[in-house]
Amino acid sequence: MNLSNYTYIRDALSDASLYEQLAEECGELAHACLKKARKIRGENPTPLTSEDIDDMIEEEYTDVVLVCNMLGLDIDSYTYSKKIDRWAERLS
């Protein structure tokens, strides 16, 4: 990664613009995940291969993480742990 590119992008874009970008990337990730579910289920099939969809998901996830990093967002390990516990509790 070229640090000067990172700095250039961060300096060029406002927080509002980055949050708009994050929303767009999240939408694209959601769209790719919905395609994967369709592929797994075999209902309302998509012509894309499973590998193509996996690549789409990986690319969109990378975009989401990149914009989160630009915004200085990070995972709160305490909240992360609690969410895993609640999720497991709901499943049991």
Buried (B, 14 or more C-beta within 10 A) or exposed (E): EEEEEEEEEBEEBEEEEBEEBBEBBBEBBEEBBEBBEBBEEEEEEEEBEEEBBBEBBEBBBEBBEBBBEBBEEEEEEEEEEEEEEEEEEEEE
